[in-house]
Amino acid sequence: MKRIFLIGFMGSGKTTLGKMLAEKLTYTFIDLDHYIEKRNAKKIAAIFAESGEDAFREMEHKMLIEVCSFENVVISTGGGTPCYFDNIEIMNNSGLCIYLKISNEVLLKRLQKAKEFRPLIKDKSDTDLACFIYETLSKREKYYTQASIIINNDEENPDEICNKLLSLIHTPANI
């Protein structure tokens, strides 16, 4: 397996598990959002503000194609990455795509603690945040569930989830 893509909603653990998985596999970890920021010398929020979401999604698509040429990488995507263009197909055809599935309730708890670090939700009340999670996840689920592996990440222990992922990755069908 040369490329592993982690997909899922913000707060699902893509970055945390991606770093752990990359370390255990001795792969390089790439956070697609950070990669986009470095390549464009701008924060994602600035790209959105200056150019809009459509321009950002085109840029994200191009950067996804670029990282698909890298080998021995674990790539943490943005929550919306699989939902635009043919990105989910690109990821499935370029490597192993893993959906970190998480319940609305657990997402709400996690995101309430991290609102200040996430521009998209920082000003939302708890009620608005719960509605945002439900509505957005409902729209994205049809893309997320196209991943080769779907794993529930409601558990609080990243080590256990990482070990489950390693055993799933090393099954004959995924090697």
C-alpha positions in Angstrom: 0.0 0.0 0.0 1.7 3.2 -1.1 -1.0 5.7 -0.2 -3.6 5.8 2.6 -6.2 8.5 2.6 -8.2 9.3 5.8 -11.5 10.9 5.2 -14.3 12.0 7.6 -15.9 15.0 9.3 -13.9 17.6 11.1 -13.1 16.3 14.5 -13.2 12.6 13.5 -9.5 12.1 14.3 -8.0 12.2 10.8 -4.9 14.2 11.8 -4.3 12.4 15.2 -4.7 8.9 13.7 -2.9 9.9 10.5 0.2 10.9 12.4 0.1 7.7 14.5 -0.5 5.4 11.5 2.3 7.1 9.4 4.7 6.6 12.3 3.9 2.9 12.8 4.1 2.3 9.0 7.2 4.5 8.7 5.3 6.6 6.1 5.2 10.3 5.7 2.2 12.1 7.1 0.5 14.8 4.9 -2.3 17.0 6.1 -3.9 18.1 2.8 -5.1 21.4 4.3 -1.6 22.2 5.5 -0.1 21.1 2.2 -2.4 23.5 0.4 -1.5 26.3 2.8 2.3 25.8 2.2 2.0 25.5 -1.6 -0.1 28.7 -1.8 1.6 30.6 1.1 -1.9 31.4 2.5 -4.1 30.0 5.2 -7.2 28.2 4.1 -9.4 30.9 5.7 -7.6 33.5 3.6 -8.1 31.5 0.5 -11.8 31.2 1.2 -12.1 34.9 2.0 -10.2 36.1 -1.0 -11.3 33.6 -3.7 -14.4 31.8 -2.4 -15.2 28.2 -1.8 -15.3 27.2 -5.5 -11.7 28.4 -6.1 -10.6 26.7 -2.9 -12.2 23.4 -4.0 -10.4 23.6 -7.4 -7.1 24.2 -5.7 -7.8 21.3 -3.2 -8.6 19.0 -6.2 -5.3 19.9 -7.9 -3.3 19.4 -4.7 -5.0 16.0 -4.1 -3.9 14.9 -7.6 -0.4 16.1 -6.8 -0.1 14.2 -3.5 -1.5 11.1 -5.3 1.9 10.9 -7.0 3.7 10.5 -3.6 4.5 7.1 -2.2 4.5 5.7 1.3 2.2 8.4 2.6 -0.8 8.7 4.9 -2.9 11.7 3.8 -5.4 13.3 6.1 -8.0 15.1 3.9 -10.2 18.0 4.6 -13.7 17.0 5.7 -15.2 18.2 2.4 -12.5 16.8 0.1 -14.2 13.6 -0.9 -17.4 15.5 -1.8 -16.2 17.6 -4.7 -15.3 16.7 -8.3 -14.3 13.1 -8.6 -12.1 13.2 -5.5 -13.5 10.1 -3.8 -12.8 8.1 -7.0 -9.3 9.5 -7.3 -8.5 8.5 -3.7 -10.0 5.0 -4.1 -8.1 4.5 -7.3 -4.8 5.9 -5.9 -4.6 4.1 -2.6 -6.6 2.8 0.3 -9.3 5.2 1.5 -10.5 4.9 5.1 -13.6 6.6 6.5 -13.3 7.5 10.2 -17.0 7.3 11.0 -18.2 9.1 14.1 -21.6 9.7 15.7 -23.2 13.1 15.7 -23.1 13.1 19.5 -19.4 12.4 19.8 -18.6 14.9 17.1 -20.6 17.6 19.0 -18.6 16.9 22.2 -15.3 17.0 20.4 -16.1 20.1 18.3 -17.5 22.0 21.3 -14.0 21.7 22.9 -12.2 22.8 19.7 -14.5 25.6 18.3 -11.9 28.3 18.8 -9.5 26.5 16.5 -12.0 25.9 13.7 -13.0 29.1 11.8 -16.0 27.4 10.2 -17.7 26.7 13.5 -16.1 29.1 16.0 -19.2 31.4 16.2 -21.8 28.7 16.3 -24.0 28.2 19.4 -24.2 24.5 20.7 -27.6 24.2 19.0 -26.4 25.7 15.7 -23.3 23.4 15.9 -25.5 20.3 16.4 -27.7 21.3 13.4 -24.6 22.0 11.3 -23.1 18.6 12.1 -26.3 16.8 11.3 -27.0 18.6 8.1 -23.5 18.5 6.8 -22.8 14.9 7.7 -26.1 13.9 6.1 -25.0 15.4 2.8 -21.4 14.0 3.0 -22.2 10.5 4.1 -22.9 9.2 0.5 -19.3 10.2 -0.4 -17.7 9.0 2.9 -19.2 5.5 2.6 -17.5 4.9 -0.7 -14.2 4.4 1.2 -12.7 0.9 1.1 -12.6 0.7 4.8 -15.1 2.2 7.3 -14.2 2.2 10.9 -16.1 3.6 13.9 -14.0 6.2 15.7 -16.4 7.0 18.6 -13.9 5.5 21.0 -11.6 7.8 22.9 -8.5 5.7 22.7 -6.5 6.5 19.5 -4.0 3.7 20.1 -6.8 1.1 19.9 -8.2 2.6 16.7 -4.7 2.8 15.2 -4.1 -0.9 15.9 -7.5 -1.8 14.4 -6.5 0.2 11.3 -3.2 -1.5 11.0 -4.8 -4.9 11.1 -7.3 -3.9 8.5 -4.7 -2.4 6.3 -2.6 -5.6 6.4 -5.4 -7.9 5.3 -4.7 -9.6 1.9 -7.4 -7.6 0.1 -5.7 -4.3 1.0 -2.1 -5.2 0.5 
